[in-house]
Amino acid sequence: MVMILILTKRATVEELKRVAEDFGGLYIKVVVDVGRGILAAGGERHFDAEQKLLEDGSNQPDLWGGGVDVKVGEIDYNSMINLRPNQDNLSREILSSEIRKEFDKILRRLLL
């Protein structure tokens, strides 16, 4: 069962386990709303978490995808939703260092 949670406060241990289930407890996909300071965690595709945040009132230009390796806490910034020529992001990676810093800050506060 796919589990996507919108986190506005730090995840509990149980919530972390649930959102990591899609990848055997080893990896969590996340979509961070850098405007609202929240994130959606879990699921198999960033698109699904992005849609959940859009339904919750997020603005698409503020949503960035990536993930975290649960065992070592390593963050990545790779997602198809990051391909945005209209925002000068011509890669699946988040290219802006400012957006990466905000992404990290929110992810660490809510998930790690």
Backbone bond lengths (Angstrom), bond angles and torsions (degrees), N, CA, C in turn:
res aa  C-N    CA-C-N  psi(-1)  N-CA   C-N-CA  omega(-1)  CA-C   N-CA-C  phi
1 M - - - 1.454 - - 1.535 109.49 -
2 V 1.312 116.43 126.13 1.457 121.53 -179.81 1.529 109.59 -73.28
3 M 1.316 115.04 130.99 1.458 120.13 -178.99 1.528 109.13 -121.66
4 I 1.328 116.59 117.06 1.464 121.38 174.23 1.519 106.96 -122.80
5 L 1.329 115.50 124.81 1.456 121.24 178.49 1.518 110.01 -117.60
6 I 1.318 116.44 137.07 1.463 120.65 169.92 1.520 106.41 -89.09
7 L 1.332 115.15 124.91 1.465 120.20 -178.11 1.523 110.13 -109.91
8 T 1.319 114.56 123.95 1.469 121.26 175.09 1.529 110.19 -111.81
9 K 1.328 115.69 -11.47 1.467 122.06 174.53 1.518 107.61 -139.46
10 R 1.317 116.74 168.53 1.469 121.35 -174.67 1.518 111.67 -53.72
11 A 1.332 115.35 134.18 1.467 122.04 178.90 1.519 110.48 -66.80
12 T 1.310 115.27 143.41 1.459 120.57 173.56 1.536 108.32 -80.12
13 V 1.316 117.03 167.42 1.458 121.76 177.07 1.533 109.59 -58.56
14 E 1.322 116.54 -42.11 1.469 120.83 179.90 1.534 110.93 -64.52
15 E 1.315 118.05 -42.21 1.469 120.86 178.13 1.528 110.89 -63.42
16 L 1.337 116.98 -40.45 1.465 120.47 177.06 1.524 111.45 -59.40
17 K 1.319 116.57 -44.17 1.460 120.70 178.74 1.525 110.67 -61.46
18 R 1.320 116.54 -42.81 1.467 120.69 -177.13 1.528 111.77 -65.82
19 V 1.328 118.34 -43.30 1.466 119.73 -177.38 1.530 112.27 -76.31
20 A 1.321 117.08 -16.38 1.470 120.79 178.15 1.527 112.32 -89.56
21 E 1.321 118.58 -7.37 1.465 121.96 -175.54 1.523 113.34 -61.79
22 D 1.339 118.38 -33.06 1.464 120.99 -175.84 1.530 112.57 -62.59
23 F 1.325 117.35 -24.16 1.468 121.67 179.42 1.523 111.06 -122.74
24 G 1.304 115.52 41.35 1.458 121.71 173.77 1.514 114.55 62.53
25 G 1.321 117.67 25.91 1.453 121.57 178.85 1.520 114.51 78.30
26 L 1.349 116.96 5.19 1.464 120.61 -174.53 1.528 114.64 -101.55
27 Y 1.326 116.69 -22.36 1.457 120.51 -171.99 1.522 109.10 -147.64
28 I 1.327 116.21 143.64 1.458 121.16 176.89 1.522 108.61 -126.99
29 K 1.341 115.94 123.79 1.456 120.20 172.61 1.520 107.77 -80.66
30 V 1.341 115.79 140.22 1.461 120.41 179.41 1.523 110.05 -135.18
31 V 1.325 114.55 151.25 1.452 122.31 167.65 1.521 105.62 -125.98
32 V 1.325 115.19 121.25 1.457 121.60 -175.73 1.528 109.23 -103.77
33 D 1.322 115.60 133.64 1.463 122.12 172.88 1.525 106.58 -96.30
34 V 1.327 115.83 101.07 1.466 119.85 -176.04 1.523 111.96 -72.58
35 G 1.310 117.77 -16.46 1.461 121.36 177.36 1.514 112.72 -80.57
36 R 1.317 116.70 -40.97 1.469 122.02 -177.01 1.520 112.87 -95.88
37 G 1.339 118.15 -13.60 1.454 121.18 179.75 1.518 113.43 72.62
38 I 1.339 116.71 31.52 1.459 121.68 179.16 1.530 108.46 -127.44
39 L 1.335 116.90 175.33 1.460 119.70 176.15 1.510 110.58 -150.44
40 A 1.321 114.25 160.28 1.465 121.88 170.41 1.520 106.28 -112.25
41 A 1.320 116.48 131.39 1.466 121.72 -177.39 1.509 109.78 -123.09
42 G 1.344 114.74 144.52 1.447 120.89 175.99 1.512 112.12 104.26
43 G 1.309 114.93 179.96 1.454 121.41 -178.90 1.513 112.13 88.77
44 E 1.318 114.56 169.71 1.456 120.59 -178.33 1.525 112.27 -96.11
45 R 1.340 117.07 -21.45 1.467 120.99 -178.02 1.523 109.56 -131.53
46 H 1.317 116.24 138.41 1.460 120.68 177.58 1.527 111.47 -59.19
47 F 1.330 115.47 -34.77 1.458 120.64 -179.26 1.530 111.94 -53.63
48 D 1.329 117.12 -41.45 1.464 121.05 -178.29 1.529 111.48 -64.75
49 A 1.325 116.33 -43.35 1.472 120.13 178.14 1.524 110.34 -68.06
50 E 1.329 116.43 -37.45 1.467 120.84 176.98 1.530 109.73 -59.78
51 Q 1.318 117.40 -45.68 1.466 121.24 179.79 1.529 111.65 -61.82
52 K 1.311 116.16 -39.89 1.466 120.69 179.37 1.541 110.41 -62.13
53 L 1.333 116.36 -41.73 1.465 119.73 178.45 1.528 111.47 -69.18
54 L 1.331 117.71 -38.90 1.463 120.49 177.68 1.526 110.33 -61.68
55 E 1.324 117.01 -41.33 1.472 121.45 177.23 1.522 111.46 -64.44
56 D 1.335 116.23 -25.64 1.465 121.89 -179.54 1.531 112.52 -87.85
57 G 1.337 117.52 -0.57 1.458 120.23 175.73 1.517 116.23 109.35
58 S 1.329 117.90 4.83 1.467 120.72 178.52 1.524 110.43 -73.25
59 N 1.331 115.54 157.70 1.462 123.21 174.79 1.516 108.75 -100.76
60 Q 1.328 117.55 130.79 1.457 122.41 -174.39 1.529 113.65 -53.18
61 P 1.344 120.66 -41.97 1.474 119.13 -179.34 1.537 113.97 -61.89
62 D 1.335 117.37 -17.24 1.466 121.43 -179.86 1.527 113.43 -90.89
63 L 1.337 117.78 -4.06 1.471 121.47 -173.84 1.518 111.20 -98.70
64 W 1.334 115.35 127.05 1.465 122.40 -177.84 1.519 109.35 -133.62
65 G 1.335 116.04 138.51 1.453 121.04 -175.70 1.515 113.73 -104.82
66 G 1.304 113.81 153.56 1.456 121.81 177.02 1.510 109.00 -176.18
67 G 1.305 115.81 -153.41 1.454 119.37 179.95 1.507 111.81 -168.89
68 V 1.317 113.38 177.76 1.459 119.24 -179.51 1.527 109.49 -141.04
69 D 1.327 115.39 133.97 1.453 123.15 172.38 1.523 106.19 -78.79
70 V 1.313 116.14 114.30 1.468 121.41 -172.54 1.524 112.44 -62.77
71 K 1.325 117.31 -39.07 1.464 120.43 -174.60 1.529 112.97 -67.77
72 V 1.330 117.01 -42.20 1.472 119.86 -175.52 1.522 113.44 -108.74
73 G 1.340 117.46 -6.77 1.452 120.97 178.99 1.526 114.01 73.41
74 E 1.336 117.12 17.17 1.464 120.67 -179.29 1.530 110.21 -78.10
75 I 1.332 115.68 130.93 1.458 122.54 -178.95 1.517 109.52 -97.79
76 D 1.345 115.94 139.33 1.462 119.61 170.78 1.530 108.54 -122.48
77 Y 1.310 115.30 163.81 1.465 122.02 -173.01 1.522 110.66 -125.24
78 N 1.317 117.36 34.07 1.450 122.39 -171.43 1.525 111.23 -107.36
79 S 1.336 116.29 121.08 1.457 121.23 176.67 1.519 109.93 -164.37
80 M 1.311 115.84 146.19 1.466 120.52 175.20 1.523 111.35 -60.38
81 I 1.341 118.18 -31.06 1.471 119.43 -177.96 1.526 111.81 -68.36
82 N 1.335 117.46 -11.94 1.466 120.89 179.49 1.526 112.72 -82.83
83 L 1.324 118.52 -10.20 1.467 121.61 177.48 1.521 108.62 -71.02
84 R 1.341 116.59 105.03 1.458 121.18 -174.41 1.515 111.71 -143.33
85 P 1.309 117.62 82.96 1.461 119.85 178.43 1.535 112.39 -56.32
86 N 1.338 117.28 -35.01 1.466 120.60 -178.99 1.533 113.07 -70.26
87 Q 1.337 117.34 -12.06 1.467 122.30 175.87 1.530 110.42 -117.03
88 D 1.322 116.55 21.89 1.471 122.97 179.11 1.523 113.34 57.06
89 N 1.328 117.32 30.98 1.461 121.18 175.02 1.525 107.10 -116.02
90 L 1.337 115.26 94.84 1.463 121.38 -173.21 1.525 112.16 -96.08
91 S 1.310 116.95 25.51 1.455 122.95 -175.50 1.521 109.90 -139.73
92 R 1.330 115.30 161.68 1.464 119.59 170.90 1.534 110.04 -71.69
93 E 1.311 117.01 -20.85 1.467 122.65 177.37 1.528 109.63 -81.60
94 I 1.321 117.33 149.35 1.464 120.46 171.73 1.524 106.50 -76.12
95 L 1.328 116.96 116.33 1.461 121.11 -174.62 1.530 112.80 -87.01
96 S 1.304 118.09 -30.90 1.463 121.81 -177.20 1.532 111.00 -72.44
97 S 1.328 116.03 123.97 1.469 119.18 178.46 1.536 110.59 -67.03
98 E 1.323 117.39 -31.73 1.476 120.27 178.85 1.527 110.91 -66.57
99 I 1.333 116.54 -43.77 1.465 119.74 178.79 1.526 109.66 -66.90
100 R 1.333 117.82 -39.73 1.475 120.50 177.49 1.528 111.14 -59.78
101 K 1.336 117.17 -42.99 1.472 120.54 179.90 1.522 110.70 -61.34
102 E 1.334 116.78 -44.34 1.465 120.73 -179.86 1.533 110.20 -67.63
103 F 1.324 117.14 -41.35 1.466 123.34 176.52 1.529 109.18 -55.80
104 D 1.335 116.73 -50.43 1.475 122.29 179.39 1.522 111.56 -58.85
105 K 1.322 115.75 -47.73 1.460 121.44 -176.48 1.531 110.28 -58.90
106 I 1.314 116.78 -47.15 1.464 121.25 -178.91 1.524 110.54 -67.95
107 L 1.323 117.11 -44.68 1.466 120.86 -179.33 1.531 110.84 -61.72
108 R 1.321 116.70 -45.15 1.473 119.86 -179.51 1.536 111.80 -65.57
109 R 1.310 117.03 -37.23 1.472 121.24 -179.63 1.526 111.68 -68.61
110 L 1.339 117.43 -37.36 1.456 120.39 -172.72 1.529 115.00 -99.76
111 L 1.334 117.04 -25.09 1.468 118.55 -170.20 1.523 114.50 -121.96
112 L 1.320 118.78 -35.65 1.470 119.75 -172.74 1.524 113.26 -98.34
